Amino acid sequence: MSQLGVTDATMLDEVVDALAAGDGAQMFSVVDRVVEAGLDPRRFAADLLERLRDLVVLHEVPDAVDGGLLDAPESQIETMRRQNEHLGLAQLSRAADLVSTGLSELKGATAPRLQLELLCARLLLPAVDDTDAGLLARLDRLEHRIAFLGDAPAVPGPAAPAARPAARATAPAAPEATTSVAAPEPATEPAPVVPPARPRSGP
């Protein structure tokens, strides 16, 4: 479809899927194919902006097709519904704003491929965007990845210290019986025998 100047819908699907998955390799591969096919990068960006607009409308108005807000084949509508399961409104709005700004930068650019690659890098990196839109896009991405992956296993925390075994209640040990040895009594020497006094004779 490059001869008609219209981007192949498959390329747009791949870019949107890469945006949802944060897959830089896939997104830059599409940019390479755009350039190799001779498609105007500005036209590609304009078609991508239109796809993002359709995704936003379908996200907010599920019956947009019946209401005439979207005109696309049923197979394409089903693809966009699937894509909206992995992309939140904040992500889509931020991406549309970036592509709209990128279109202005691509106008008259001397290196259109470089400008398109820089645009794709900004789409993939909401973490470097400190605006409210960047913050909301990061939250959106996190919520949709959790919803897609289901309940992730809890991250194990530090192991709790093993419970110490309860101390057994024991009666206090009785003091060891000691055999007391009586100290020997000091030996007593026999009292000296004093001879009785003799009676003195008279004068």
C-alpha positions as YAML, in Angstrom:
chain: A
units: angstrom
residues:
- id: 1
  name: MET
  ca: [0.00, 0.00, 0.00]
- id: 2
  name: SER
  ca: [3.04, 2.26, 0.00]
- id: 3
  name: GLN
  ca: [2.33, 3.14, -3.62]
- id: 4
  name: LEU
  ca: [-0.92, 4.75, -2.47]
- id: 5
  name: GLY
  ca: [0.79, 6.54, 0.39]
- id: 6
  name: VAL
  ca: [-1.31, 4.69, 2.97]
- id: 7
  name: THR
  ca: [0.25, 2.78, 5.82]
- id: 8
  name: ASP
  ca: [-0.42, -0.94, 5.95]
- id: 9
  name: ALA
  ca: [-2.76, -1.66, 8.87]
- id: 10
  name: THR
  ca: [-0.45, -4.49, 9.94]
- id: 11
  name: MET
  ca: [2.33, -1.99, 10.61]
- id: 12
  name: LEU
  ca: [0.03, 0.14, 12.74]
- id: 13
  name: ASP
  ca: [-1.07, -2.95, 14.68]
- id: 14
  name: GLU
  ca: [2.55, -3.85, 15.33]
- id: 15
  name: VAL
  ca: [3.36, -0.37, 16.60]
- id: 16
  name: VAL
  ca: [0.36, -0.36, 18.94]
- id: 17
  name: ASP
  ca: [1.24, -3.84, 20.21]
- id: 18
  name: ALA
  ca: [4.84, -2.74, 20.76]
- id: 19
  name: LEU
  ca: [3.60, 0.30, 22.67]
- id: 20
  name: ALA
  ca: [1.48, -1.89, 24.94]
- id: 21
  name: ALA
  ca: [4.33, -4.34, 25.56]
- id: 22
  name: GLY
  ca: [7.12, -1.74, 25.76]
- id: 23
  name: ASP
  ca: [8.88, -3.66, 22.96]
- id: 24
  name: GLY
  ca: [11.43, -1.33, 21.44]
- id: 25
  name: ALA
  ca: [12.85, -3.93, 19.05]
- id: 26
  name: GLN
  ca: [9.47, -4.46, 17.40]
- id: 27
  name: MET
  ca: [8.70, -0.75, 17.16]
- id: 28
  name: PHE
  ca: [12.03, 0.19, 15.59]
- id: 29
  name: SER
  ca: [11.71, -2.77, 13.23]
- id: 30
  name: VAL
  ca: [8.50, -1.22, 11.93]
- id: 31
  name: VAL
  ca: [10.25, 2.12, 11.43]
- id: 32
  name: ASP
  ca: [12.93, 0.35, 9.39]
- id: 33
  name: ARG
  ca: [10.30, -1.30, 7.21]
- id: 34
  name: VAL
  ca: [8.51, 2.03, 6.73]
- id: 35
  name: VAL
  ca: [11.69, 3.61, 5.41]
- id: 36
  name: GLU
  ca: [12.67, 0.60, 3.31]
- id: 37
  name: ALA
  ca: [9.21, 0.57, 1.70]
- id: 38
  name: GLY
  ca: [9.61, 4.20, 0.70]
- id: 39
  name: LEU
  ca: [6.65, 5.33, 2.81]
- id: 40
  name: ASP
  ca: [6.73, 8.94, 3.93]
- id: 41
  name: PRO
  ca: [7.46, 9.02, 7.72]
- id: 42
  name: ARG
  ca: [5.07, 11.95, 8.08]
- id: 43
  name: ARG
  ca: [2.29, 9.96, 6.44]
- id: 44
  name: PHE
  ca: [3.05, 7.04, 8.72]
- id: 45
  name: ALA
  ca: [2.83, 9.29, 11.79]
- id: 46
  name: ALA
  ca: [-0.48, 10.74, 10.55]
- id: 47
  name: ASP
  ca: [-1.93, 7.25, 10.09]
- id: 48
  name: LEU
  ca: [-0.69, 6.24, 13.53]
- id: 49
  name: LEU
  ca: [-2.36, 9.29, 15.06]
- id: 50
  name: GLU
  ca: [-5.63, 8.33, 13.38]
- id: 51
  name: ARG
  ca: [-5.31, 4.79, 14.78]
- id: 52
  name: LEU
  ca: [-4.71, 6.16, 18.27]
- id: 53
  name: ARG
  ca: [-7.77, 8.36, 17.90]
- id: 54
  name: ASP
  ca: [-9.87, 5.33, 16.96]
- id: 55
  name: LEU
  ca: [-8.56, 3.43, 19.97]
- id: 56
  name: VAL
  ca: [-9.45, 6.31, 22.30]
- id: 57
  name: VAL
  ca: [-12.98, 6.50, 20.86]
- id: 58
  name: LEU
  ca: [-13.46, 2.74, 21.12]
- id: 59
  name: HIS
  ca: [-12.07, 2.76, 24.64]
- id: 60
  name: GLU
  ca: [-14.62, 5.34, 25.80]
- id: 61
  name: VAL
  ca: [-17.55, 4.34, 23.56]
- id: 62
  name: PRO
  ca: [-17.76, 0.54, 23.23]
- id: 63
  name: ASP
  ca: [-20.63, 0.81, 20.72]
- id: 64
  name: ALA
  ca: [-18.84, 3.43, 18.62]
- id: 65
  name: VAL
  ca: [-19.30, 1.34, 15.47]
- id: 66
  name: ASP
  ca: [-23.07, 1.20, 15.86]
- id: 67
  name: GLY
  ca: [-23.12, 4.91, 16.59]
- id: 68
  name: GLY
  ca: [-21.21, 5.71, 13.41]
- id: 69
  name: LEU
  ca: [-18.16, 7.04, 15.25]
- id: 70
  name: LEU
  ca: [-15.87, 4.42, 13.72]
- id: 71
  name: ASP
  ca: [-15.74, 3.14, 10.19]
- id: 72
  name: ALA
  ca: [-13.53, 0.07, 9.97]
- id: 73
  name: PRO
  ca: [-13.84, -3.59, 9.06]
- id: 74
  name: GLU
  ca: [-15.11, -5.88, 11.79]
- id: 75
  name: SER
  ca: [-11.77, -7.70, 11.92]
- id: 76
  name: GLN
  ca: [-10.00, -4.39, 12.57]
- id: 77
  name: ILE
  ca: [-12.50, -3.46, 15.28]
- id: 78
  name: GLU
  ca: [-11.86, -6.77, 17.02]
- id: 79
  name: THR
  ca: [-8.10, -6.15, 16.84]
- id: 80
  name: MET
  ca: [-8.54, -2.72, 18.41]
- id: 81
  name: ARG
  ca: [-10.72, -4.14, 21.16]
- id: 82
  name: ARG
  ca: [-7.94, -6.59, 21.96]
- id: 83
  name: GLN
  ca: [-5.38, -3.80, 21.95]
- id: 84
  name: ASN
  ca: [-7.50, -1.73, 24.33]
- id: 85
  name: GLU
  ca: [-7.31, -4.56, 26.84]
- id: 86
  name: HIS
  ca: [-3.60, -3.78, 27.24]
- id: 87
  name: LEU
  ca: [-3.67, 0.00, 26.91]
- id: 88
  name: GLY
  ca: [-5.31, 2.50, 29.24]
- id: 89
  name: LEU
  ca: [-6.81, 5.84, 28.31]
- id: 90
  name: ALA
  ca: [-3.88, 7.75, 29.82]
- id: 91
  name: GLN
  ca: [-1.39, 5.82, 27.70]
- id: 92
  name: LEU
  ca: [-3.42, 6.35, 24.55]
- id: 93
  name: SER
  ca: [-3.92, 10.08, 25.21]
- id: 94
  name: ARG
  ca: [-0.22, 10.63, 25.90]
- id: 95
  name: ALA
  ca: [0.76, 8.67, 22.78]
- id: 96
  name: ALA
  ca: [-1.65, 10.71, 20.65]
- id: 97
  name: ASP
  ca: [-0.23, 13.97, 22.03]
- id: 98
  name: LEU
  ca: [3.34, 12.86, 21.28]
- id: 99
  name: VAL
  ca: [2.50, 11.76, 17.74]
- id: 100
  name: SER
  ca: [0.66, 15.03, 17.11]
- id: 101
  name: THR
  ca: [3.74, 16.97, 18.24]
- id: 102
  name: GLY
  ca: [5.97, 14.66, 16.22]
- id: 103
  name: LEU
  ca: [4.00, 15.45, 13.07]
- id: 104
  name: SER
  ca: [4.97, 19.11, 13.42]
- id: 105
  name: GLU
  ca: [8.61, 18.16, 13.92]
- id: 106
  name: LEU
  ca: [8.56, 15.88, 10.87]
- id: 107
  name: LYS
  ca: [7.34, 18.68, 8.63]
- id: 108
  name: GLY
  ca: [10.32, 19.77, 6.57]
- id: 109
  name: ALA
  ca: [12.73, 17.67, 8.68]
- id: 110
  name: THR
  ca: [16.10, 17.05, 7.05]
- id: 111
  name: ALA
  ca: [16.34, 13.63, 8.74]
- id: 112
  name: PRO
  ca: [12.76, 12.29, 8.84]
- id: 113
  name: ARG
  ca: [13.83, 8.78, 9.82]
- id: 114
  name: LEU
  ca: [15.74, 10.12, 12.82]
- id: 115
  name: GLN
  ca: [12.76, 12.24, 13.88]
- id: 116
  name: LEU
  ca: [10.44, 9.23, 13.58]
- id: 117
  name: GLU
  ca: [12.81, 7.08, 15.66]
- id: 118
  name: LEU
  ca: [13.00, 9.78, 18.33]
- id: 119
  name: LEU
  ca: [9.22, 9.91, 18.37]
- id: 120
  name: CYS
  ca: [9.07, 6.15, 18.90]
- id: 121
  name: ALA
  ca: [11.60, 6.40, 21.73]
- id: 122
  name: ARG
  ca: [9.41, 8.96, 23.49]
- id: 123
  name: LEU
  ca: [6.40, 6.70, 23.06]
- id: 124
  name: LEU
  ca: [8.26, 3.83, 24.72]
- id: 125
  name: LEU
  ca: [9.67, 5.79, 27.65]
- id: 126
  name: PRO
  ca: [6.96, 7.34, 29.83]
- id: 127
  name: ALA
  ca: [9.40, 7.02, 32.75]
- id: 128
  name: VAL
  ca: [11.42, 9.99, 31.47]
- id: 129
  name: ASP
  ca: [8.29, 12.12, 31.16]
- id: 130
  name: ASP
  ca: [7.83, 13.98, 34.45]
- id: 131
  name: THR
  ca: [4.55, 15.58, 33.41]
- id: 132
  name: ASP
  ca: [1.16, 14.52, 34.73]
- id: 133
  name: ALA
  ca: [0.55, 12.71, 31.44]
- id: 134
  name: GLY
  ca: [3.74, 10.72, 31.88]
- id: 135
  name: LEU
  ca: [2.84, 9.76, 35.44]
- id: 136
  name: LEU
  ca: [-0.67, 8.66, 34.45]
- id: 137
  name: ALA
  ca: [0.73, 6.69, 31.52]
- id: 138
  name: ARG
  ca: [3.11, 4.82, 33.84]
- id: 139
  name: LEU
  ca: [0.26, 3.99, 36.22]
- id: 140
  name: ASP
  ca: [-1.88, 2.89, 33.29]
- id: 141
  name: ARG
  ca: [0.83, 0.59, 32.00]
- id: 142
  name: LEU
  ca: [1.37, -0.93, 35.43]
- id: 143
  name: GLU
  ca: [-2.34, -1.55, 36.02]
- id: 144
  name: HIS
  ca: [-2.86, -3.16, 32.63]
- id: 145
  name: ARG
  ca: [0.17, -5.40, 32.96]
- id: 146
  name: ILE
  ca: [-1.02, -6.59, 36.36]
- id: 147
  name: ALA
  ca: [-4.50, -7.20, 34.97]
- id: 148
  name: PHE
  ca: [-3.08, -9.09, 31.99]
- id: 149
  name: LEU
  ca: [-0.68, -11.23, 33.99]
- id: 150
  name: GLY
  ca: [-3.17, -11.91, 36.78]
- id: 151
  name: ASP
  ca: [-2.22, -12.08, 40.39]
- id: 152
  name: ALA
  ca: [1.53, -12.13, 40.45]
- id: 153
  name: PRO
  ca: [3.10, -14.27, 43.13]
- id: 154
  name: ALA
  ca: [3.98, -12.31, 46.18]
- id: 155
  name: VAL
  ca: [7.59, -11.35, 46.46]
- id: 156
  name: PRO
  ca: [9.07, -13.31, 49.33]
- id: 157
  name: GLY
  ca: [10.15, -11.08, 52.15]
- id: 158
  name: PRO
  ca: [12.87, -11.70, 54.65]
- id: 159
  name: ALA
  ca: [12.42, -14.98, 56.43]
- id: 160
  name: ALA
  ca: [10.90, -14.66, 59.85]
- id: 161
  name: PRO
  ca: [13.19, -15.75, 62.64]
- id: 162
  name: ALA
  ca: [12.57, -19.30, 63.69]
- id: 163
  name: ALA
  ca: [10.50, -19.55, 66.81]
- id: 164
  name: ARG
  ca: [12.53, -20.55, 69.77]
- id: 165
  name: PRO
  ca: [11.36, -23.75, 71.43]
- id: 166
  name: ALA
  ca: [9.42, -23.03, 74.55]
- id: 167
  name: ALA
  ca: [11.49, -23.54, 77.64]
- id: 168
  name: ARG
  ca: [10.43, -26.61, 79.48]
- id: 169
  name: ALA
  ca: [9.12, -25.89, 82.91]
- id: 170
  name: THR
  ca: [11.35, -27.83, 85.22]
- id: 171
  name: ALA
  ca: [11.58, -27.75, 88.92]
- id: 172
  name: PRO
  ca: [14.71, -26.10, 90.17]
- id: 173
  name: ALA
  ca: [17.39, -28.63, 90.63]
- id: 174
  name: ALA
  ca: [17.93, -29.63, 94.20]
- id: 175
  name: PRO
  ca: [21.32, -28.66, 95.51]
- id: 176
  name: GLU
  ca: [23.71, -31.48, 95.32]
- id: 177
  name: ALA
  ca: [24.12, -33.29, 98.58]
- id: 178
  name: THR
  ca: [27.46, -32.57, 100.06]
- id: 179
  name: THR
  ca: [29.10, -34.67, 102.69]
- id: 180
  name: SER
  ca: [30.29, -32.36, 105.38]
- id: 181
  name: VAL
  ca: [33.30, -33.55, 107.24]
- id: 182
  name: ALA
  ca: [33.47, -32.28, 110.74]
- id: 183
  name: ALA
  ca: [36.69, -30.55, 111.45]
- id: 184
  name: PRO
  ca: [38.70, -32.40, 114.05]
- id: 185
  name: GLU
  ca: [38.61, -30.78, 117.45]
- id: 186
  name: PRO
  ca: [41.94, -29.43, 118.52]
- id: 187
  name: ALA
  ca: [43.80, -31.85, 120.74]
- id: 188
  name: THR
  ca: [44.02, -30.78, 124.35]
- id: 189
  name: GLU
  ca: [47.19, -31.42, 126.28]
- id: 190
  name: PRO
  ca: [46.82, -33.02, 129.70]
- id: 191
  name: ALA
  ca: [47.01, -30.56, 132.56]
- id: 192
  name: PRO
  ca: [50.32, -30.70, 134.44]
- id: 193
  name: VAL
  ca: [50.19, -32.65, 137.67]
- id: 194
  name: VAL
  ca: [51.02, -30.41, 140.60]
- id: 195
  name: PRO
  ca: [52.27, -32.31, 143.69]
- id: 196
  name: PRO
  ca: [50.31, -31.52, 146.79]
- id: 197
  name: ALA
  ca: [51.93, -29.06, 149.15]
- id: 198
  name: ARG
  ca: [53.58, -30.64, 152.18]
- id: 199
  name: PRO
  ca: [52.53, -29.32, 155.57]
- id: 200
  name: ARG
  ca: [55.21, -27.24, 157.19]
- id: 201
  name: SER
  ca: [56.60, -28.50, 160.49]
- id: 202
  name: GLY
  ca: [56.59, -26.26, 163.45]
- id: 203
  name: PRO
  ca: [59.66, -24.36, 164.73]
...
